[in-house]
Protein backbone atom coordinates (compact mmCIF):
# COMPACT_ATOMS: atom_id res chain seq x y z
CA UNK A 1 0.00 0.00 0.00
CA UNK A 2 1.20 3.52 -0.76
CA UNK A 3 1.93 6.04 1.97
CA UNK A 4 -0.76 8.68 2.32
CA UNK A 5 -0.09 11.69 4.51
CA UNK A 6 -2.66 11.78 7.35
CA UNK A 7 -5.21 14.51 6.84
CA UNK A 8 -4.56 16.03 10.25
CA UNK A 9 -0.89 16.55 9.34
CA UNK A 10 -2.02 18.32 6.19
CA UNK A 11 -4.41 20.62 8.08
CA UNK A 12 -1.82 21.43 10.76
CA UNK A 13 0.78 22.30 8.15
CA UNK A 14 -1.73 24.47 6.29
CA UNK A 15 -2.65 26.28 9.51
CA UNK A 16 1.00 26.77 10.47
CA UNK A 17 1.67 28.43 7.10
CA UNK A 18 -1.34 30.74 7.33
CA UNK A 19 -0.75 34.49 7.41
CA UNK A 20 -2.92 35.32 10.43
CA UNK A 21 -3.29 33.98 13.96
CA UNK A 22 -4.86 30.49 13.89
CA UNK A 23 -6.15 28.54 16.89
CA UNK A 24 -5.22 24.85 16.54
CA UNK A 25 -8.15 22.57 17.31
CA UNK A 26 -6.88 19.76 15.08
CA UNK A 27 -4.60 17.57 17.14
CA UNK A 28 -5.35 15.58 20.29
CA UNK A 29 -2.23 16.78 22.13
CA UNK A 30 -3.21 17.65 25.73
CA UNK A 31 -2.14 21.16 26.72
CA UNK A 32 -1.76 20.58 30.47
CA UNK A 33 1.24 19.49 32.52
CA UNK A 34 2.25 15.83 32.83
CA UNK A 35 2.27 14.41 36.37
CA UNK A 36 4.96 15.79 38.69
CA UNK A 37 5.99 12.23 39.54
CA UNK A 38 6.72 11.52 35.89
CA UNK A 39 9.16 14.42 35.62
CA UNK A 40 10.82 13.36 38.87
CA UNK A 41 11.19 9.78 37.64
CA UNK A 42 12.90 10.97 34.47
CA UNK A 43 15.42 12.99 36.49
CA UNK A 44 16.05 9.96 38.67
CA UNK A 45 16.45 7.71 35.63
CA UNK A 46 19.35 9.75 34.28
CA UNK A 47 21.48 8.66 37.25
CA UNK A 48 20.68 4.94 37.12
CA UNK A 49 23.48 2.42 36.38
CA UNK A 50 24.31 1.39 32.78
CA UNK A 51 22.13 -1.73 32.80
CA UNK A 52 19.06 0.52 33.03
CA UNK A 53 19.92 1.84 29.56
CA UNK A 54 19.67 -1.59 27.92
CA UNK A 55 16.74 -3.52 26.45
CA UNK A 56 13.73 -3.95 28.72
CA UNK A 57 11.71 -7.17 28.54
CA UNK A 58 9.99 -7.27 25.17
CA UNK A 59 6.47 -7.37 26.64
CA UNK A 60 7.25 -4.43 28.92
CA UNK A 61 8.73 -3.76 32.34
CA UNK A 62 7.24 -6.23 34.80
CA UNK A 63 6.50 -3.55 37.38
CA UNK A 64 4.56 -1.50 34.81
CA UNK A 65 2.62 -4.53 33.58
CA UNK A 66 1.76 -5.36 37.20
CA UNK A 67 0.56 -1.80 37.81
CA UNK A 68 -1.64 -1.91 34.71
CA UNK A 69 -2.95 -5.35 35.65
CA UNK A 70 -3.83 -4.21 39.18
CA UNK A 71 -5.71 -1.18 37.87
CA UNK A 72 -7.53 -3.27 35.27
CA UNK A 73 -8.10 -6.30 37.55
CA UNK A 74 -6.44 -8.80 35.20
CA UNK A 75 -3.47 -11.16 35.32
CA UNK A 76 -0.18 -9.38 34.43
CA UNK A 77 0.59 -12.15 31.94
CA UNK A 78 -2.24 -10.85 29.76
CA UNK A 79 -0.70 -7.38 29.48
CA UNK A 80 1.60 -6.37 26.61
CA UNK A 81 3.17 -2.91 26.83
CA UNK A 82 3.27 -1.35 23.38
CA UNK A 83 4.56 1.68 21.50
CA UNK A 84 1.45 3.71 22.14
CA UNK A 85 -2.15 2.60 21.95
CA UNK A 86 -1.78 2.60 18.18
CA UNK A 87 0.50 -0.43 18.28
CA UNK A 88 -1.80 -2.17 20.74
CA UNK A 89 -4.63 -1.68 18.24
CA UNK A 90 -2.43 -3.06 15.47
CA UNK A 91 -1.64 -6.19 17.50
CA UNK A 92 -5.30 -6.73 18.35
CA UNK A 93 -6.43 -6.34 14.74
CA UNK A 94 -3.67 -8.64 13.53
CA UNK A 95 -4.84 -11.35 15.94
CA UNK A 96 -8.37 -11.08 14.59
CA UNK A 97 -7.35 -11.44 10.96
CA UNK A 98 -4.70 -14.14 11.28
CA UNK A 99 -7.09 -16.67 12.86
CA UNK A 100 -8.60 -17.65 9.49
CA UNK A 101 -12.05 -16.58 10.66
CA UNK A 102 -12.68 -14.01 7.93
CA UNK A 103 -11.17 -10.79 6.62
CA UNK A 104 -13.84 -8.20 7.44
CA UNK A 105 -13.63 -5.54 10.15
CA UNK A 106 -16.80 -3.79 11.29
CA UNK A 107 -15.92 -0.19 12.17
CA UNK A 108 -18.30 2.31 13.70
CA UNK A 109 -19.05 5.33 11.50
CA UNK A 110 -17.82 8.01 12.13
CA UNK A 111 -14.51 6.25 12.56
CA UNK A 112 -11.04 7.10 13.83
CA UNK A 113 -9.13 7.11 10.51
CA UNK A 114 -6.28 4.87 11.62
CA UNK A 115 -8.60 1.88 12.10
CA UNK A 116 -9.43 1.38 8.41
CA UNK A 117 -5.80 2.11 7.53
CA UNK A 118 -4.58 -0.66 9.81
CA UNK A 119 -7.23 -3.05 8.53
CA UNK A 120 -6.11 -2.48 4.95
CA UNK A 121 -2.44 -2.87 5.89
CA UNK A 122 -3.25 -6.24 7.49
CA UNK A 123 -5.12 -7.49 4.41
CA UNK A 124 -8.59 -6.94 5.83
CA UNK A 125 -11.60 -5.14 4.45
CA UNK A 126 -13.49 -2.48 6.39
CA UNK A 127 -17.25 -2.16 6.58
CA UNK A 128 -18.55 1.05 8.13
CA UNK A 129 -21.51 0.56 10.45
CA UNK A 130 -23.69 3.60 11.22
CA UNK A 131 -24.01 4.77 14.80
CA UNK A 132 -26.87 6.63 16.43
CA UNK A 133 -27.21 10.37 15.84
CA UNK A 134 -25.51 11.06 19.19
CA UNK A 135 -22.67 8.65 18.35
CA UNK A 136 -23.97 5.80 20.52
CA UNK A 137 -23.82 2.18 19.37
CA UNK A 138 -26.55 0.88 17.07
CA UNK A 139 -26.42 -2.80 17.98
CA UNK A 140 -29.11 -3.70 15.44
CA UNK A 141 -26.96 -2.20 12.67
CA UNK A 142 -23.94 -4.18 13.92
CA UNK A 143 -26.00 -7.36 14.00
CA UNK A 144 -27.26 -6.75 10.47
CA UNK A 145 -23.75 -6.09 9.14
CA UNK A 146 -22.08 -9.09 10.81
CA UNK A 147 -21.53 -12.24 8.76
CA UNK A 148 -19.32 -15.29 8.47
CA UNK A 149 -16.68 -13.02 6.89
CA UNK A 150 -16.53 -10.79 9.97
CA UNK A 151 -13.30 -11.36 11.89
CA UNK A 152 -13.26 -8.20 13.97
CA UNK A 153 -15.54 -5.57 15.49
CA UNK A 154 -13.82 -2.37 16.62
CA UNK A 155 -15.24 -0.13 19.35
CA UNK A 156 -13.77 3.05 20.82
CA UNK A 157 -15.19 4.41 24.06
CA UNK A 158 -15.09 7.22 25.08
CA UNK A 159 -15.19 7.90 21.38
CA UNK A 160 -13.08 9.90 18.98
CA UNK A 161 -14.60 11.81 17.18
CA UNK A 162 -18.14 11.81 18.64
CA UNK A 163 -17.41 11.97 22.38
CA UNK A 164 -19.94 9.18 23.00
CA UNK A 165 -19.52 6.83 25.97
CA UNK A 166 -20.89 3.38 25.10
CA UNK A 167 -23.09 1.69 27.65
CA UNK A 168 -21.86 -1.67 28.92
CA UNK A 169 -25.14 -3.29 27.91
CA UNK A 170 -24.62 -2.30 24.27
CA UNK A 171 -21.03 -3.58 24.37
CA UNK A 172 -22.27 -6.87 25.85
CA UNK A 173 -24.76 -7.24 22.99
CA UNK A 174 -22.00 -6.49 20.49
CA UNK A 175 -19.82 -9.20 22.03
CA UNK A 176 -22.72 -11.64 21.65
CA UNK A 177 -22.88 -10.75 17.94
CA UNK A 178 -19.13 -11.43 17.71
CA UNK A 179 -19.55 -14.81 19.36
CA UNK A 180 -22.25 -15.75 16.85
CA UNK A 181 -19.97 -15.10 13.85
CA UNK A 182 -16.61 -16.10 15.44
CA UNK A 183 -15.22 -12.57 15.59
CA UNK A 184 -13.07 -10.75 18.13
CA UNK A 185 -14.02 -7.39 19.62
CA UNK A 186 -11.31 -4.78 20.09
CA UNK A 187 -12.29 -2.04 22.51
CA UNK A 188 -10.00 0.99 22.45
CA UNK A 189 -10.33 2.67 25.86
CA UNK A 190 -7.48 5.19 25.57
CA UNK A 191 -9.80 8.00 26.72
CA UNK A 192 -11.06 6.14 29.80
CA UNK A 193 -9.85 8.87 32.19
CA UNK A 194 -11.94 11.42 30.30
CA UNK A 195 -15.41 10.12 31.08
CA UNK A 196 -17.50 13.22 31.80
CA UNK A 197 -20.64 11.25 32.69
CA UNK A 198 -19.39 9.02 35.49
CA UNK A 199 -20.98 6.08 33.66
CA UNK A 200 -18.03 4.57 31.77
CA UNK A 201 -17.44 0.87 32.43
CA UNK A 202 -14.57 -1.05 30.89
CA UNK A 203 -15.33 -3.93 28.53
CA UNK A 204 -12.97 -5.98 30.71
CA UNK A 205 -15.77 -6.32 33.25
CA UNK A 206 -17.47 -8.67 30.76
CA UNK A 207 -14.71 -11.29 31.26
CA UNK A 208 -15.10 -12.46 27.66
CA UNK A 209 -12.46 -14.40 25.75
CA UNK A 210 -13.64 -12.47 22.65
CA UNK A 211 -12.61 -9.07 24.00
CA UNK A 212 -9.23 -7.36 23.59
CA UNK A 213 -8.96 -4.04 25.43
CA UNK A 214 -6.35 -1.46 24.46
CA UNK A 215 -5.30 1.69 26.28
CA UNK A 216 -2.41 3.96 27.03
CA UNK A 217 -1.09 7.03 28.80
CA UNK A 218 -0.56 9.51 25.96
CA UNK A 219 -3.78 11.37 26.73
CA UNK A 220 -4.33 10.75 30.44
CA UNK A 221 -0.79 11.88 31.40
CA UNK A 222 -0.38 14.42 28.57
CA UNK A 223 2.62 12.55 27.15
CA UNK A 224 1.79 11.77 23.53
CA UNK A 225 5.51 11.77 22.72
CA UNK A 226 6.38 9.00 25.20
CA UNK A 227 4.58 6.22 23.30
CA UNK A 228 3.50 3.97 26.15
CA UNK A 229 0.35 1.97 25.51
CA UNK A 230 -0.84 -1.52 26.26
CA UNK A 231 -3.08 -4.32 25.13
CA UNK A 232 -4.91 -6.74 27.42
CA UNK A 233 -5.42 -10.00 25.54
CA UNK A 234 -7.33 -13.17 26.35
CA UNK A 235 -5.01 -16.04 27.26
CA UNK A 236 -5.54 -17.71 23.87
CA UNK A 237 -4.16 -14.66 22.03
CA UNK A 238 -1.56 -13.05 24.26
CA UNK A 239 1.32 -15.30 23.16
CA UNK A 240 0.86 -14.49 19.49
CA UNK A 241 0.52 -10.79 20.28
CA UNK A 242 3.80 -10.85 22.23
CA UNK A 243 5.55 -12.59 19.34
CA UNK A 244 4.37 -10.06 16.77
CA UNK A 245 5.30 -7.19 19.09
CA UNK A 246 8.81 -8.63 19.56
CA UNK A 247 9.38 -9.21 15.83
CA UNK A 248 8.18 -5.72 14.89
CA UNK A 249 9.75 -3.71 17.73
CA UNK A 250 12.06 -5.98 19.76
CA UNK A 251 10.96 -3.88 22.76
CA UNK A 252 9.62 -0.49 23.77
CA UNK A 253 11.53 2.36 25.40
CA UNK A 254 12.65 1.65 28.96
CA UNK A 255 12.84 5.29 30.21
CA UNK A 256 9.26 6.01 29.15
CA UNK A 257 7.98 2.87 30.83
CA UNK A 258 9.96 3.58 33.99
CA UNK A 259 8.56 7.11 34.23
CA UNK A 260 4.98 6.01 33.57
CA UNK A 261 5.24 3.28 36.22
CA UNK A 262 6.31 5.83 38.83
CA UNK A 263 3.62 8.26 37.74
CA UNK A 264 0.95 5.57 38.06
CA UNK A 265 2.06 4.81 41.59
CA UNK A 266 2.41 8.39 42.83
CA UNK A 267 -0.12 10.53 40.94
CA UNK A 268 -3.25 11.31 42.97
CA UNK A 269 -6.76 11.03 41.49
CA UNK A 270 -7.02 14.83 41.68
CA UNK A 271 -4.62 15.11 38.73
CA UNK A 272 -7.06 13.35 36.41
CA UNK A 273 -10.11 15.03 37.96
CA UNK A 274 -8.67 18.50 37.35
CA UNK A 275 -8.09 17.68 33.68
CA UNK A 276 -11.69 16.46 33.37
CA UNK A 277 -12.97 19.65 35.03
CA UNK A 278 -10.99 21.81 32.60
CA UNK A 279 -12.37 19.88 29.64
CA UNK A 280 -15.93 20.02 30.97
CA UNK A 281 -15.69 23.81 31.31
CA UNK A 282 -14.33 24.10 27.78
CA UNK A 283 -17.11 21.85 26.46
CA UNK A 284 -19.73 24.07 28.17
CA UNK A 285 -18.28 27.25 26.69
CA UNK A 286 -17.86 25.72 23.24
CA UNK A 287 -21.38 24.31 23.25
CA UNK A 288 -22.85 27.68 24.22
CA UNK A 289 -21.01 29.35 21.35
CA UNK A 290 -22.14 26.69 18.88
CA UNK A 291 -25.72 27.30 20.02
CA UNK A 292 -25.21 30.98 19.28
CA UNK A 293 -23.81 30.10 15.86
CA UNK A 294 -26.86 27.98 15.08
CA UNK A 295 -24.81 24.80 14.71
CA UNK A 296 -25.84 21.22 15.33
CA UNK A 297 -23.23 19.44 17.43
CA UNK A 298 -22.41 16.43 19.54
CA UNK A 299 -21.80 17.37 23.16
CA UNK A 300 -18.97 15.13 24.43
CA UNK A 301 -19.83 12.59 27.12
CA UNK A 302 -16.14 11.71 27.18
CA UNK A 303 -12.81 12.32 25.44
CA UNK A 304 -12.30 15.91 24.26
CA UNK A 305 -13.72 16.32 20.80
CA UNK A 306 -16.78 18.13 19.44
CA UNK A 307 -18.37 17.45 16.06
CA UNK A 308 -20.30 20.40 14.68
CA UNK A 309 -22.41 20.93 11.57
CA UNK A 310 -22.91 24.40 10.15
CA UNK A 311 -25.78 24.83 7.69
CA UNK A 312 -24.50 25.14 4.12
CA UNK A 313 -20.90 24.51 5.15
CA UNK A 314 -20.03 20.79 4.69
CA UNK A 315 -16.97 19.41 6.44
CA UNK A 316 -14.70 19.16 3.42
CA UNK A 317 -10.97 19.80 3.37
CA UNK A 318 -11.64 22.92 1.27
CA UNK A 319 -14.04 24.32 3.87
CA UNK A 320 -11.68 23.51 6.73
CA UNK A 321 -9.05 25.57 4.94
CA UNK A 322 -11.60 28.37 4.57
CA UNK A 323 -12.07 28.32 8.35
CA UNK A 324 -8.31 28.60 8.80
CA UNK A 325 -8.04 31.54 6.38
CA UNK A 326 -11.24 33.40 7.19
CA UNK A 327 -12.03 32.56 10.84
CA UNK A 328 -8.60 31.72 12.24
CA UNK A 329 -9.73 28.33 13.58
CA UNK A 330 -8.30 24.98 12.46
CA UNK A 331 -10.48 21.87 12.77
CA UNK A 332 -10.64 18.49 11.07
CA UNK A 333 -12.88 17.77 8.07
CA UNK A 334 -15.71 15.40 8.89
CA UNK A 335 -15.03 13.52 5.67
CA UNK A 336 -11.81 12.26 7.29
CA UNK A 337 -13.89 10.15 9.71
CA UNK A 338 -15.90 8.05 7.29
CA UNK A 339 -19.23 8.82 5.65
CA UNK A 340 -21.67 9.42 8.48
CA UNK A 341 -20.46 12.90 9.44
CA UNK A 342 -19.05 14.17 6.17
CA UNK A 343 -21.08 17.36 6.64
CA UNK A 344 -19.47 18.06 10.02
CA UNK A 345 -16.20 19.51 11.36
CA UNK A 346 -14.35 18.07 14.36
CA UNK A 347 -12.77 20.35 16.96
CA UNK A 348 -10.35 19.22 19.70
CA UNK A 349 -10.80 21.01 23.03
CA UNK A 350 -7.19 20.56 24.12
CA UNK A 351 -6.26 24.23 23.83
CA UNK A 352 -6.60 27.02 26.41
CA UNK A 353 -8.00 29.12 23.55
CA UNK A 354 -11.06 26.91 23.03
CA UNK A 355 -13.48 29.63 24.18
CA UNK A 356 -11.79 32.21 21.96
CA UNK A 357 -12.06 29.80 19.03
CA UNK A 358 -15.76 29.37 19.73
CA UNK A 359 -16.25 33.15 19.69
CA UNK A 360 -14.51 33.32 16.32
CA UNK A 361 -16.86 30.68 14.96
CA UNK A 362 -19.87 32.63 16.26
CA UNK A 363 -18.62 35.76 14.53
CA UNK A 364 -17.88 33.90 11.31
CA UNK A 365 -21.13 31.97 10.98
CA UNK A 366 -23.19 34.76 12.52
CA UNK A 367 -22.16 36.98 9.63
N, C-alpha and C positions, 0 to 999 in steps of 0.2 A: 504494500500500500504506500502511496506517496504521502510525504509530509505536507500537512496543511496547517498553516499558522492559526492558532486558536483565535477566535473572534475577539476575545477580551484583550489579548495582546494588541490586536489591530486598533481597537477603540482607544486603549490607553496611550498608544503611540500617537494616534491622531490628536488626542486631547493634549498630550505633552507638547505637540508642535503648534498648537493653536496660538493665535496672537494675543487673545485676552486671557483674563483669569478664569480658570475652569475648575469646578469642584468635582473631584473624582468620586463617583459612586459606582464604579465598575468592579473593582477587585474586592475580594473577601478578606483583605488583610486587616486584622483588628488594630485599632489605633490607640489602645491602652497599654499600660506597662505589663511586662511579664511578671510572674511572681518574684518577690524578693529572694526567696529561697533558691530559685533557679539561678539568679545572678551569683549568689554566694557560692553555690555548688560549682559553677564554672571557674570562679577564682580559686577555689580549693583544688579543682582538678589540675590546674596548671602546675601545681607543686607535687603531684603524685609521682611515684617512681616510674621508671621506663616501661615496666610491664603493663601499666595502665594505658599506654599509647599503642598497644598492639591489638590484634583482632579480638573482638568480643565473641562470645558464642554466636553461631549463625542465627539461631532463633531468637536472640536477644539476651541481654543481661538477666540472669536468673532473678535478681532482686527486683527488677522492674516487672518482669513477667509475674512474679508473685504479688506485687502491689496491684497490678491490673486484675489478676485473678481474684484477689480478695475483694476489690471494689465491685467486680462483676459477678462474684459468687460462683466461680467456676474453678476447675482444676488447672493449675499453672501449665500442665502439659498440653492443654488445648490452645494456649496463647502463643502466637508468633508475632514478634515485634518486627515491624516493616518500615520501609522508607516512605513514611507518610501513609495516610489512609488510602491514598491512590493506589499504592502497591498492594495493600490489603485487599482492595476491591479487585485488582487484577488477579491475585491469587485465588480469590473466591470464584470469580467468573471462570477462570481456567479450570478449576475443579469441576464446575458444572458441565462444561463442554467436553472435557476429556473422558467422561464416564461412558460415552457411547449411548446416551439417553436422549439424543436429539441435538439440534444446533440452533434452536430458537431461544432468544431472550425476550421476555416481556418486560418492557420499560414503561414507567408511568409518564404520561404526557400532560404537562410540560416536564422535560427531562434534563437533568444535569448533563451537559454535552459530552463529558468524558465517558459516560457509560456506553453509548452506542459506538464511540471510537474504540473502546477496549473490546467490545463484542466483535466488531469487524476484524480487529487485529488478531483475535483468537480464532477466526474462522467461523464465527457465529453470525446469525441474522437477527436483526432487531425488529420487534413489532411494538409500535407505540400504542399504549392502552389509555384511553381517556380517563381523566379523573373528574371528580365533582367540580362544580363551579368554584368552590372555595379551596380546591386543591386536595380535598380528602379522598381517600380510596373509594373507588367504585368496584366493589367486589364482584358484582354481577358482570361487569365489563371484563374483569380479569378471568372470570369463570368462562365466559363466552369465547375469549381469545385463546385460552389454554387448549393444547392438543398434545398428541403423542410426540410431536416434534419439539415441544417446549422442554428445554433443559434447565432453564433459569428464570426466576422472577426476581426483579430488583426493586427494592423499596428504599426510600431515604426519608428518615424522620428523626427530628424536625427537618422539614424539606427545603431544599434549594431547587427551584427559585420561589415556591409559593408561600413558604412559611408555615405550611400545615403541619400539625402534629397528629399522626395516625393513632387512632384508638387501638388498644390491644385486641379488642374483639374483632376488628376488621383484619388485623394482621393474622390472628388465629384462623379466620376463614380463608385467608390467602394461603396459609400453610396447608390447609386441608385441600385446597385446589392443587397445590404442588404435589402433595402425596398421591392424589388421584392420577396424575400424569407422569409421575416419577421425575419431578423437577426439584432443584434446590432453590431456597429463598435466601438471597443476600440482603441483609438489612444494614444499611450504612447509617450509623448513629453518631457521626462525627460532631453533630451540633447538640448532643444530648444535654450539655450544660446550659443551653440557651432555650430551655422550655419556659415560655412566659405564661403558661396556663396552669402549671403545677400538676398536669395530668399525664405527662409522658411516662410510659412504662416500656422498659427494654424488651425486645423480642426474646431475649435470653430467658425471661421468666416462663416462656412456653416449654422449655426443656425438650425441644424437638431436634431429632437428628437430621432434619431437613434444613435447619436454619444455621447460617453463617452470619455472625455479627462483626462488623468492622467499625473502627473508631480511631481516634487519635487525639493529639494535644495541640495541633497547629492553631486551632481556633480558641479552645478553652484557655490556653496559656498565652495566647498572642505570640506564637513562635512559629509562624508558617515556614521560616527558613531553616528550622531544626530538623524537619522531616522525621518525626517519630510518630508512627501509627501502629496499629495492631489489628490482627484478625483473630477471632475466637471460633475455632472450627470444631465440628463434631469429631469424635474419636476416629471414625472411619475415614476422615479426610485430612486430618492434621499432618500425618506423615508425608503425604504427597505435597501438601502446601509447603512444608519445611524444605523438602527437596527442591522444589521449583525456586523457592526464595534463595536457597544456597547457590544454585546453579546460575541464577540471574545476578545476584548481588554479592555472593560470598557471605557478607554480613552487613549490618548497618553501622552507623557511626557511634563509637563508644562514648565520646564526651556528651553528645546530645542525650543519649539514654541515661547516663549517669546523672546529668542535671535534672532531667524530667523525673527520675526516681526520687531524688531529694525533694523536688518541688511537690510531688504527690504526697510525700510524707509530712511536709512541714507547712503547706499552704492551707490557711483556714477557709472554711466555707464562705466567709464574708467576701473573699476575693472574687469568687464566682458570682455571688449575689450582687455585688456592686456593679459588675459588668452587665448583668441582666437588667438592673435598675436603669443604668445609662441607656441601654438599648430600648427599654420600654418607654422611657421619656422621649427618645428620638422618634420611636414609632408613633407616639401620640401626636407629636408636633408635625410629623410628616403627613399623617393621616388627616389632620385638621387642614393642612394646606391643600392636600389633594381634594378634599371636600370643597374648598373654596375655588379650586380650579375646575370643578365639575368633572373630575375623573372618577372612573370606576377603578377599584383597587382591591388587592387582597391584603388584609391586615394580618401581620405575622403572628401566629400562635407560638412560633419558635424560630430559631435561627435569626438572621438579621437582614432579610431581603424583603422588598416590597415590589410587587408587580402592579403596574398602573396602566390603564387604557385611556387615552385622550381621544375624544371624538374627532374623526377625520385625520388622525395622525398615527397610522399603523407603525408597529415597532420594527421597522426595517433598518438596515445599516445606514441607508441614506438619511433617514429621519433622525437617527441617533447622532449622526454627524451634524445635522442641522441644530440639534439641541446644544451640542458643543459650541458651535459657531455663534448661535443667535441667543442662547439662554445662559451659556456658561456652565452647563451641567452635563456630566458624562455618565450615561447609563449603558445598559446592555440591551441590544435588540431582542425582542421576544422571539423572533424567528430563529435565534440561536438555540432555543430550548425546545425544539420540536415544532409541532403544528398547532397545538391547542391554544397557545397564547401568542401567535404570530402578530396579533394586533397590539400587543402590550410592550412595555419597556420595564426592565428590571433595574431597581436601584438598591445598592448596598448601603446600609445605615452605619457602616464602620468609618465614619468621619465626624469630627466635632463640628463640621459645617453642614450637617444634615438639615438643620432648620433653615439655614441661609439658602441652601439649595432648594428647599421646598418653596421658599418665598420667591425665588427666581422663577420657578415653574408656574406659580400663581400669576406672576406678572406676565410671563410669556403667553400662557394659554388664556389668561384673562383678556389680553389684548386681541 
